[in-house]
Amino acid sequence: MSDFGRLQAESHVHEHVPAERADLFHSYDGGSTEFEYLSLLRSLILVLKPDLVLETGVFRGVGTLTIAQALKYNGHRGRLISLDRDLQWIDPTRKLIESDELPATVLHIDSIDYLETTSHVFDFAFFDSDLFLRARECEIAIARGILKPGAFFALHDTSRARAWSQSGPDPATKQFWDLFETLPVRWLEFPYSRGMVVGQVK
């Protein structure tokens, strides 16, 4: 992933509280998923062998490439559909995908609009858009059968300790967990750095 520059200590690029142990994590910048969680995401794709994967939130394309490269390693048997409503991330990520002939499509669309209208059914989803929207995206995907019973998913930025020096605890974190904990899922929570949840639809 040399296109994204050098990995840095996560604690140098994103605000954290000591309980998150961010000094032990690494990332390319303050918006891209940490290298350690990208490794987890890649492993999930490699072991679950999904046919169709959803990603919400492209940003610089680090997660997009991680998923797509894992699908390519799986023998091109799966495909990724990535969504972002911010046009500035779409073309650069498409070029990265095309240059490596990766099995992915990047769409310029609002994730909620897409989830409320698509007929696709996904085996795996990585929700990584705005924090509160991630729980709503997961809720819609389950309610509409886009993520069927037994399907797996991951959500980034789920640290319950998340706080900002100027304003204290992040209110979006509480909003996220208040909704997410009502969903018909089982999950495993990784609390460190920005946090990750890996779940399965009941």
Summary of the structure (lengths in Angstrom):
residues: 202
radius of gyration: 15.9
end to end distance: 34.8
largest distance: 47.8
contacts: 680
relative contact order: 0.16
helix: 41%
strand: 26%
